[in-house]
Amino acid sequence: MRPIRLSLLILSYFAFISLGLPDGLLGVAWPSIAGDFGVATEAVGLLLIAATTGYFISSVAAGFTIARVGVGWLLAFSTAAASAALAGYAFSPAYAVMVPFALLAGFGGGAIDSGLNAYAAAAFGAKHMNWLHAFFGLGVAIGPLIMTAVISGGLGWRWGYGIVASAQACLALAFFLTVRRWVRHGEVSRPAPDPEVAVPVGDAVATAVAVKPATKVRTRETLALPAVWLGVLAFAVYVAVEAGAGLWAFLLLTESRGVSATVAGLCVSLYWGMLFVGRVVQGVASERFDPKKILVGSLFGMAAGSLLVALPLHAAVTVFGLAVIGFAAAPVFPLLTLTTADRVGQAHADRAIGMQIGGAGLGGSLIPAGIGILLSEFGAGALGTCLVILSILLIAFYAAATKAKVPA
């Protein structure tokens, strides 16, 4: 077993931070954006749909073509595209101009997400998989702080996007400088084992080993597996809960719980911060305990936190419920990704991961947009009920996917 290439691991950590930064900006920035451009609250749905379209197409395509393109080039060009899109946000003169940049941001984000997750699932193991996603949570937690700081300081929401665009540009440069290393060590869908792929010694989850399928598998064989589609649904609903809570918590706290805008922004950062803390803590736990039991417990923890948010009680209870959701949700995405091969088989894992990332993009954009419509109709207090329903669906889809797994 060869050790992990430290330079690529460190760059992956920074990449996950950068990937999370834009997700944390919109919830805090949207009221200001809507006010500047004179659009309704639910108009955020158009941005989310455009971003989802690009995200879905690029993430699924990356899962099927990553071996031909090479992980390094995929990450370099995708990060550059994401940087350009965020810069476009910052300089948009009208809301309509932001929409095509949202599409470009989706293209960049989807390919980055799919490429990084496929590489990490094969090369890094349970601990680092959780910790990488923890740093995604850290990025999302930093995002609201950046946007809250620039708005509170009178600079305006455009500065927040400009700052993050600059960070993405630096990351893109790093990927371009290391592109050959990623091609050599990061291709995870070749039919024969790659002796250059580094696998950590001692990681608890057997599915993390970088063993490649010996024979090519037809696309239609992957698409015919019920476990693949149930996994896609589970990812879609999970990210809908994670993103929906983060996107609309600010509105819930300010309009339904009587919290000031500054405090609400800090509470949103607390939510994303708990996602980071949970992944750090449970990254260690996943090596000592059964990851599947951790995953199931986390799913029920998300449902419990959603129930607390749904109760029309003091704002402190709502904030605590959001924190519970964040901590419980922490290991779900990385462990669902890491155990994909358990459900669909190693030969289908790369494609399934790409499809799952695509489903996550759809669920994380379309469903929160739908929640926004419901909140406009029934009030911000309806957010908790939406989260409870989605959490129950998530448990059901995961149970069905586990039951339908492909025999080894």
C-alpha positions in Angstrom: 0.0 0.0 0.0 1.4 3.4 -1.0 0.9 6.4 1.2 -1.4 9.3 0.2 0.3 12.0 -1.9 0.3 14.8 0.7 0.4 17.6 -1.9 -2.8 16.4 -3.5 -4.5 15.7 -0.2 -3.8 19.3 1.0 -5.0 20.7 -2.3 -8.1 18.6 -2.0 -8.8 20.2 1.4 -8.5 23.7 0.0 -10.7 22.7 -3.0 -13.5 21.5 -0.7 -13.3 24.8 1.2 -13.5 26.7 -2.0 -16.3 24.5 -3.3 -18.4 25.4 -0.2 -17.8 29.1 -0.1 -20.4 30.1 -2.8 -23.1 27.9 -1.2 -22.9 30.0 2.0 -23.2 33.3 0.3 -26.6 33.2 -1.3 -28.8 32.8 1.8 -27.4 36.0 3.4 -27.0 37.9 0.1 -30.4 37.2 -1.4 -32.5 39.7 0.5 -30.0 42.4 -0.7 -29.9 41.1 -4.2 -33.6 41.0 -4.5 -33.9 44.5 -3.1 -31.3 45.9 -5.5 -32.9 44.3 -8.5 -36.5 44.7 -7.4 -37.4 41.0 -7.7 -39.6 38.8 -5.5 -38.3 36.4 -2.8 -39.2 33.4 -4.9 -37.1 34.7 -7.9 -34.1 32.9 -6.3 -35.6 29.8 -7.9 -34.5 30.9 -11.3 -30.9 31.2 -10.2 -31.1 27.8 -8.5 -32.7 26.2 -11.6 -30.0 27.6 -13.9 -27.2 26.5 -11.5 -28.8 23.1 -11.2 -29.0 22.6 -14.9 -25.3 23.2 -15.3 -24.4 21.2 -12.2 -26.4 18.2 -13.2 -25.1 18.0 -16.7 -21.4 18.5 -15.8 -21.5 16.2 -12.7 -23.1 13.3 -14.5 -20.9 13.7 -17.6 -17.8 13.8 -15.3 -18.8 10.5 -13.8 -18.9 8.8 -17.2 -15.9 10.5 -18.8 -13.4 11.3 -16.0 -10.9 8.6 -17.2 -10.7 10.2 -20.7 -10.5 13.8 -19.6 -8.2 13.3 -16.5 -9.0 14.6 -13.1 -6.4 17.3 -13.1 -7.7 19.0 -16.3 -11.3 18.6 -15.2 -10.6 20.3 -11.9 -8.5 23.1 -13.4 -10.9 24.2 -16.0 -14.0 23.7 -13.9 -12.5 25.8 -11.1 -11.6 28.5 -13.5 -15.2 28.5 -14.8 -16.6 28.8 -11.3 -14.3 31.7 -10.6 -15.5 33.5 -13.8 -19.1 32.8 -12.9 -18.8 34.4 -9.4 -17.0 37.4 -10.9 -19.9 37.7 -13.2 -22.3 37.7 -10.2 -20.3 40.6 -8.7 -20.4 42.7 -11.9 -24.0 41.9 -13.0 -25.9 45.1 -13.8 -29.3 43.3 -13.6 -30.9 40.1 -12.2 -31.3 38.7 -15.7 -27.6 38.9 -16.3 -26.9 36.8 -13.2 -28.9 33.8 -14.6 -26.4 32.7 -17.3 -23.6 33.1 -14.8 -25.5 30.8 -12.5 -25.5 28.2 -15.3 -21.8 28.6 -15.7 -21.3 28.3 -11.9 -23.3 25.1 -12.0 -21.1 23.7 -14.8 -18.0 24.4 -12.8 -19.3 23.3 -9.4 -20.8 20.0 -10.7 -17.6 18.9 -12.4 -15.5 19.9 -9.4 -17.8 18.0 -7.0 -17.9 14.9 -9.1 -14.2 14.8 -9.9 -13.1 15.4 -6.3 -15.6 12.9 -4.8 -14.7 10.1 -7.3 -11.0 10.6 -6.7 -11.3 10.8 -2.9 -13.6 7.8 -2.6 -10.9 5.7 -4.3 -7.8 7.2 -2.7 -8.4 8.7 0.7 -10.6 6.4 2.8 -13.2 7.0 5.5 -11.4 9.5 7.8 -10.2 11.8 5.1 -13.5 11.5 3.2 -15.3 12.9 6.2 -12.7 15.5 6.9 -12.7 16.7 3.2 -16.4 17.2 3.5 -15.9 18.9 6.8 -13.8 21.4 5.0 -16.6 21.9 2.5 -18.8 22.7 5.6 -16.1 25.1 6.8 -16.2 26.8 3.4 -20.0 27.1 3.6 -19.7 28.4 7.2 -17.2 31.1 6.1 -19.4 32.2 3.2 -22.1 33.8 5.4 -19.5 35.4 7.6 -17.9 37.0 4.5 -21.2 38.2 3.2 -22.4 39.4 6.6 -19.2 41.3 7.1 -19.2 43.1 3.7 -22.9 44.0 4.0 -22.6 45.2 7.6 -19.6 47.1 6.6 -21.5 49.0 3.9 -19.6 47.4 0.9 -22.5 45.5 -0.5 -23.1 42.0 -1.6 -21.1 42.3 -4.8 -17.9 42.5 -2.7 -18.7 39.1 -1.1 -18.9 37.4 -4.5 -15.8 39.2 -5.7 -13.7 38.0 -2.7 -14.8 34.4 -3.3 -14.2 34.6 -7.1 -10.6 35.6 -6.3 -10.1 32.6 -4.0 -11.5 30.3 -6.8 -9.0 31.8 -9.3 -6.1 31.0 -7.0 -7.3 27.5 -6.6 -7.7 27.1 -10.4 -4.1 28.2 -10.8 -3.0 25.5 -8.3 -4.9 22.8 -10.2 -3.2 23.9 -13.5 0.2 23.7 -11.8 -0.4 20.2 -10.5 -2.5 18.8 -13.4 0.0 16.0 -14.3 -0.1 14.6 -10.8 -3.8 14.3 -10.9 -3.8 12.5 -14.2 -1.3 10.1 -13.0 -2.8 9.2 -9.7 -6.4 10.3 -9.8 -8.0 8.4 -12.7 -10.6 6.2 -11.0 -12.5 4.7 -13.9 -9.8 2.8 -15.8 -10.6 -0.9 -16.3 -7.2 -2.1 -14.9 -5.7 -1.5 -11.5 -3.4 1.6 -11.3 -0.4 0.9 -9.2 0.2 4.6 -8.8 -3.1 5.2 -6.9 -2.3 5.7 -3.2 -4.5 4.1 -0.6 -4.3 4.9 3.1 -3.3 2.1 5.4 -5.7 1.1 8.1 -8.9 2.9 7.0 -11.9 1.1 8.3 -14.1 1.1 5.2 -13.2 -1.6 2.7 -15.0 0.1 -0.1 -12.5 2.9 -0.1 -9.7 0.8 -1.7 -8.7 1.9 -5.2 -9.4 -1.4 -7.0 -10.6 -0.9 -10.5 -13.0 -3.2 -12.4 -11.3 -5.8 -14.5 -13.7 -5.5 -17.4 -15.7 -2.7 -18.9 -19.3 -2.4 -17.9 -21.9 -1.1 -20.3 -23.7 2.1 -19.4 -27.1 0.4 -19.7 -26.1 -2.1 -17.1 -25.4 0.7 -14.6 -28.6 2.4 -15.4 -30.6 -0.8 -14.9 -29.7 -1.1 -11.3 -32.4 0.0 -8.8 -29.8 0.6 -6.2 -28.2 3.3 -8.4 -31.5 5.2 -8.8 -32.5 4.9 -5.1 -29.0 6.2 -4.2 -29.6 9.2 -6.5 -32.9 9.9 -4.8 -31.3 9.6 -1.4 -28.6 12.1 -2.4 -31.2 14.5 -3.8 -33.3 14.5 -0.7 -30.3 14.7 1.6 -28.8 17.8 -0.1 -32.3 19.3 -0.2 -32.4 19.2 3.6 -28.9 20.5 4.0 -29.2 23.3 1.4 -32.8 24.1 2.3 -32.0 24.6 5.9 -29.0 26.8 5.1 -30.7 28.8 2.4 -34.0 29.7 4.3 -32.8 29.7 7.9 -32.0 33.4 7.7 -35.5 34.2 6.5 -37.1 31.9 9.1 -35.1 33.6 12.0 -35.7 37.2 10.8 -39.4 36.9 9.7 -40.8 34.2 12.0 -38.6 34.2 15.1 -37.9 37.9 15.5 -34.1 37.7 15.3 -32.1 40.6 14.0 -30.3 40.3 10.6 -26.8 40.4 12.1 -27.6 37.7 14.7 -29.5 35.6 12.1 -26.4 35.7 9.8 -24.3 34.4 12.7 -26.8 31.7 13.3 -26.6 30.5 9.7 -22.8 30.4 10.1 -23.4 28.3 13.2 -25.5 25.8 11.3 -22.8 25.4 8.6 -20.1 25.4 11.3 -21.8 22.4 13.0 -21.6 20.6 9.7 -17.8 21.2 9.8 -17.5 20.1 13.5 -19.6 17.0 12.9 -17.5 15.8 10.0 -14.3 16.3 11.9 -15.6 14.4 15.0 -17.3 11.7 13.0 -14.4 11.3 10.6 -12.5 9.8 13.6 -15.6 7.9 14.7 -16.1 6.3 11.3 -12.7 4.5 11.8 -13.6 3.1 15.2 -17.3 2.2 14.7 -19.4 0.8 12.0 -19.9 3.5 9.4 -23.4 2.2 8.5 -24.6 2.6 12.1 -23.2 6.1 12.2 -25.0 6.8 8.9 -28.4 5.5 10.2 -28.1 7.4 13.5 -27.3 10.6 11.6 -30.4 10.2 9.4 -32.6 10.0 12.5 -30.7 12.9 14.1 -31.6 15.0 11.1 -35.3 14.2 11.5 -35.1 15.1 15.2 -33.4 18.5 14.5 -36.0 19.2 11.8 -38.8 18.6 14.3 -37.2 21.1 16.7 -37.1 23.7 13.9 -40.8 23.0 13.0 -42.0 23.6 16.6 -43.3 27.2 17.0 -41.2 27.9 20.1 -38.5 30.4 21.1 -35.9 31.3 18.6 -33.3 29.6 20.8 -35.0 26.2 20.1 -35.0 26.9 16.4 -31.3 27.7 16.4 -30.6 24.6 18.5 -32.6 22.5 16.0 -30.6 23.9 13.1 -27.4 23.1 15.0 -28.7 19.5 15.5 -29.4 19.2 11.8 -26.0 20.4 10.9 -24.1 18.1 13.3 -26.3 15.0 12.4 -26.1 15.7 8.6 -22.3 15.9 8.8 -21.3 12.3 7.8 -24.2 11.6 5.5 -22.8 12.8 2.2 -19.3 11.4 2.6 -20.4 8.1 4.0 -23.1 7.7 1.3 -20.4 8.4 -1.3 -17.8 6.2 0.3 -20.2 3.2 0.5 -21.5 3.5 -3.0 -19.6 0.5 -4.1 -21.3 -1.6 -1.4 -24.7 -0.8 -2.9 -24.0 -0.9 -6.6 -20.7 -2.9 -7.0 -17.2 -1.6 -7.7 -17.6 -1.8 -11.5 -20.5 0.7 -11.4 -19.2 2.9 -8.6 -17.7 5.7 -10.6 -20.7 6.2 -12.8 -23.1 5.9 -9.8 -21.1 8.5 -7.9 -21.4 10.9 -10.9 -25.1 10.3 -11.0 -25.5 10.7 -7.3 -23.6 14.0 -7.4 -26.0 15.1 -10.3 -29.0 14.0 -8.2 -27.6 16.0 -5.3 -27.4 19.1 -7.5 -31.0 18.7 -8.6 -32.3 18.1 -5.1 -30.2 20.8 -3.6 -31.5 23.4 -6.0 -35.0 22.5 -7.2 -36.4 21.4 -3.8 -35.1 24.5 -1.9 -36.6 26.6 -4.7 -39.9 24.8 -4.2 -39.6 25.4 -0.5 -39.2 29.1 -1.2 -42.5 29.1 -3.1 -44.2 27.4 -0.1 -42.7 29.9 2.3 -44.0 32.8 0.2 -47.5 31.2 0.4 -47.6 29.9 4.0 -44.9 32.0 5.7 -41.3 31.4 6.8 -42.5 29.2 9.7 -43.3 26.4 7.3 -39.7 25.6 6.8 -39.5 23.2 9.7 -42.4 21.1 8.4 -40.8 20.9 5.0 -37.6 19.7 6.6 -39.4 17.0 8.6 -41.1 15.6 5.5 -37.8 15.5 3.6 -36.0 13.9 6.5 -38.5 11.1 6.6 -38.2 10.6 2.8 -34.4 10.4 3.1 -34.7 7.6 5.7 -37.0 5.7 3.4 -34.8 6.0 0.3 -31.7 5.0 2.1 -33.4 1.9 3.5 -34.7 0.9 0.1 -31.3 1.5 -1.6 -29.6 -0.7 1.1 -32.1 -3.5 0.5 -31.7 -3.3 -3.2 -27.9 -3.5 -3.2 -26.1 -5.5 -5.8 -24.8 -8.8 -4.5 -21.0 -9.0 -4.2 
